[in-house]
Amino acid sequence: QVQLVESGGGLVQAGGSLGLSCAASGRTFSSNVMGWFRQAPGKEREFVAAIRWSGGRTYYADSVKGRFTISRDNAKNTLYLQMNSLKPEDTAVYYCAADLRFYKGTWYPGDYWGQGTQVTVSS
């Protein structure tokens, strides 16, 4: 059973920073792509960032490129998202996901999600 547990959300002012973590357990992820998605109130869930567990290649949505950094710690089986220069439009519930697939120009999640962590950016 794969488990993904996020932590690190909170309230921050515009221009500030937050870091999210996602502890993964249940199997190895060495051949996997993992990533972050977010869902704002009244909007569909959207891709934020992804990383290849082996090799570390990263991918970002245009809306966060240059401000967010995704990384992983293989030994700890933990995924991270460092968010800088936050904007009110970054306010959303952020989800960690495993087994991402790239299709028609964007990333889609697999079957495994975390419970989500709220990020609120005040103006």
Disulfide bonds with the S-S distance in Angstrom:
Cys22-Cys96 2.04
